[in-house]
Amino acid sequence: MSIDTDAFGTSKRKQTKKPLVLISVMLAMFMGAIEATIVSTAMPAIVADLGGFTLYSWVFSAYLLMNSVTVLIYGKLSDLFGRKPILTIGIIIFLIGSILCGFAWSMKSLIIFRLIQGFGAGAVTPIATTIVGDIYTTEERAKIQGYLSSVWGISAVTGPAVGGLLVQYVSWHYVFWINIPLGILSLAGLWLFLHEGVSKKKHEIDYLGAALLTLTISTLMFLLVEGGSWGSFMRISLVAVSAVALIAFVFQEKRAAEPVMPFSIWKERSIFIANISSLTSGIILIGISSFLPTFVQGVMEQTPIIAGFTLTTMSIGWPIASTLSGRMLVSIGYRNTSIIGGVLLVIGSMTFVTMSASSGPIWAAFGSFLVGAGMGFTSTAFIVSIQSTVEWQQRGIATAANMFMRNLGNTIGAALLGGILNNRMLHFFKEHNMSLTVDDANKLLKVEERNQLTGSIKSILQDGLTFSLHSVYYVVLTFAVISFLLILFIPKRKL
């Protein structure tokens, strides 16, 4: 049936077909989720065709920047004007960006089109998740979150395979164009089967707040993603701009009639803890997914396929735990379910701290599975808890805020942990072989170059990589412990 009928004072309205809306929502989420893995697989072919290897990272950074900048704004707009029209706008922009990406003629044009794609992607996951919160009861919501999480697991497994097949037998252009039928089917399902009852009234849109938020986040993300390659003056300038914009944003939100970010929701202890824990979880997630393949290939000397398998187990553990979490929320409550997830994050992080070359890929895959399971338990509990705490009018921004915090954690983690890796490796080489540089570690990742190394040099490089990655994993473990301690402060309550 239609969402929140009584809240909007309407008695006769078309019935929402929940299963078909859920399928439409999952299609939209799958479209956004598969984008990351499928593009990563195609990037070598794209670079070979377009050139511009120095801009490689910006193909991903551009998408991440726009996604992170817009997610909160879309969440607020969905609270004002309804989920369906705002999600529709997001999907259409995403599809336009996808079509243009397929026609890119240079790396610079591809980056511009990825910005457009990311601008639309900011609406997809948070609003799709919010729609589930609208049409299902709290008890149903807990179980349905398992289905939504399975989308990420399926995309992680199928993305590289589909991307590889398209690149090998068709063309890299279709890696982007494959989104078009998925997006069209999702839009058709939303407009045919989702019927909202949004009260029609004139809204005071907080344009200044949206602009200040965009300036704050974009400068911060820009600094975290690319700041390491700039001089101190440029970095300090960006920090100053971001800080001033943030202060101005806070003042604006306190006086706005309908603020982009209502700070009142952060006063709810369960939401505050869930959001801060999502930030630390985002750092853990990027720490494992970014650096585990490097350890498996460079230190354990396994193939890229084996390295990919060790990471895939995370995507298997996540939906399994998320499904279990949905059932356990009903019986043992948010706090106890989250605690189980927090424990698994700590144990999973400890496996990486103790990992060595002799541990083998099975050990790495086991640790990855535990971290994925920990994310599944905690993320599901957080989302259901948040959506159950706020009313319909704030559910969109509350859901988007939680996802934004995880995105922010990913970006902070990539910059922080990448810096630690390079610093520790440089320190190790200074003590053991002054002629080696951090870039020499790349030779461990290519079989031909690794086989040409002398025994002593190869040993120093592998020991240096192990030492550096262990430093990274100690930081990951620290954030896992912080996440667990934060979870202990979640209020005790059940569905």
BELRA-V905246 format. One record per residue. RES is the residue in one small letter. PSI is psi as a letter, one per 40 degrees, with the letter a starting at -180 (* if undefined). Layout:
<<RES:PSI> <RES:PSI>>
This chain:
<<m:i> <s:i> <i:i> <d:f> <t:d> <d:d> <a:d> <f:e> <g:f> <t:h> <s:d> <k:h> <r:i> <k:i> <q:h> <t:h> <k:g> <k:d> <p:d> <l:d> <v:d> <l:d> <i:d> <s:d> <v:d> <m:d> <l:d> <a:d> <m:d> <f:d> <m:d> <g:d> <a:d> <i:e> <e:d> <a:d> <t:d> <i:d> <v:d> <s:d> <t:d> <a:e> <m:d> <p:d> <a:d> <i:d> <v:d> <a:d> <d:d> <l:d> <g:a> <g:f> <f:d> <t:d> <l:e> <y:d> <s:d> <w:e> <v:d> <f:d> <s:d> <a:d> <y:d> <l:d> <l:d> <m:d> <n:d> <s:d> <v:d> <t:e> <v:d> <l:d> <i:d> <y:d> <g:d> <k:d> <l:d> <s:d> <d:d> <l:d> <f:e> <g:i> <r:d> <k:d> <p:d> <i:d> <l:d> <t:d> <i:d> <g:d> <i:d> <i:d> <i:d> <f:d> <l:d> <i:d> <g:d> <s:d> <i:d> <l:d> <c:d> <g:d> <f:e> <a:h> <w:e> <s:i> <m:d> <k:d> <s:d> <l:d> <i:d> <i:d> <f:d> <r:d> <l:d> <i:d> <q:d> <g:d> <f:d> <g:d> <a:d> <g:d> <a:d> <v:c> <t:d> <p:d> <i:d> <a:d> <t:d> <t:d> <i:d> <v:d> <g:d> <d:d> <i:e> <y:i> <t:i> <t:d> <e:d> <e:d> <r:d> <a:d> <k:d> <i:d> <q:d> <g:d> <y:d> <l:d> <s:d> <s:d> <v:d> <w:d> <g:d> <i:d> <s:d> <a:d> <v:d> <t:d> <g:d> <p:d> <a:d> <v:d> <g:d> <g:d> <l:d> <l:d> <v:d> <q:d> <y:e> <v:c> <s:i> <w:d> <h:d> <y:e> <v:d> <f:d> <w:e> <i:e> <n:d> <i:d> <p:d> <l:d> <g:d> <i:d> <l:d> <s:d> <l:d> <a:d> <g:d> <l:d> <w:d> <l:d> <f:e> <l:h> <h:h> <e:i> <g:g> <v:h> <s:h> <k:h> <k:i> <k:h> <h:i> <e:g> <i:h> <d:g> <y:d> <l:d> <g:d> <a:d> <a:d> <l:d> <l:d> <t:d> <l:d> <t:d> <i:d> <s:d> <t:d> <l:d> <m:d> <f:d> <l:d> <l:d> <v:d> <e:e> <g:d> <g:e> <s:e> <w:i> <g:i> <s:d> <f:d> <m:d> <r:d> <i:d> <s:d> <l:d> <v:d> <a:d> <v:d> <s:d> <a:d> <v:d> <a:d> <l:d> <i:d> <a:d> <f:d> <v:d> <f:d> <q:d> <e:d> <k:d> <r:e> <a:i> <a:d> <e:g> <p:i> <v:d> <m:g> <p:h> <f:e> <s:d> <i:d> <w:e> <k:e> <e:h> <r:d> <s:d> <i:d> <f:d> <i:d> <a:d> <n:d> <i:d> <s:d> <s:d> <l:d> <t:d> <s:d> <g:d> <i:d> <i:d> <l:d> <i:d> <g:d> <i:d> <s:d> <s:d> <f:e> <l:d> <p:d> <t:d> <f:d> <v:d> <q:d> <g:d> <v:d> <m:e> <e:f> <q:i> <t:i> <p:d> <i:d> <i:d> <a:d> <g:d> <f:d> <t:d> <l:d> <t:d> <t:d> <m:d> <s:e> <i:d> <g:d> <w:d> <p:d> <i:d> <a:d> <s:d> <t:d> <l:d> <s:d> <g:d> <r:d> <m:d> <l:d> <v:d> <s:d> <i:e> <g:i> <y:d> <r:d> <n:d> <t:d> <s:d> <i:d> <i:d> <g:d> <g:d> <v:d> <l:d> <l:d> <v:d> <i:d> <g:d> <s:d> <m:d> <t:d> <f:d> <v:d> <t:e> <m:h> <s:i> <a:d> <s:e> <s:d> <g:i> <p:d> <i:d> <w:d> <a:d> <a:d> <f:d> <g:d> <s:d> <f:d> <l:d> <v:d> <g:d> <a:d> <g:d> <m:d> <g:d> <f:d> <t:d> <s:d> <t:d> <a:d> <f:d> <i:d> <v:d> <s:d> <i:d> <q:d> <s:e> <t:d> <v:i> <e:i> <w:d> <q:e> <q:e> <r:d> <g:d> <i:d> <a:d> <t:d> <a:d> <a:d> <n:d> <m:d> <f:d> <m:d> <r:d> <n:d> <l:d> <g:d> <n:d> <t:d> <i:d> <g:d> <a:d> <a:d> <l:d> <l:d> <g:d> <g:d> <i:d> <l:d> <n:d> <n:d> <r:d> <m:d> <l:d> <h:d> <f:d> <f:d> <k:d> <e:d> <h:d> <n:h> <m:d> <s:e> <l:i> <t:i> <v:d> <d:d> <d:d> <a:d> <n:d> <k:d> <l:e> <l:e> <k:h> <v:d> <e:d> <e:d> <r:d> <n:d> <q:e> <l:i> <t:i> <g:d> <s:d> <i:d> <k:d> <s:d> <i:d> <l:d> <q:d> <d:d> <g:d> <l:d> <t:d> <f:d> <s:d> <l:d> <h:d> <s:d> <v:d> <y:d> <y:d> <v:d> <v:d> <l:d> <t:d> <f:d> <a:d> <v:d> <i:d> <s:d> <f:d> <l:d> <l:d> <i:d> <l:d> <f:e> <i:h> <p:i> <k:h> <r:i> <k:i> <l:*>>
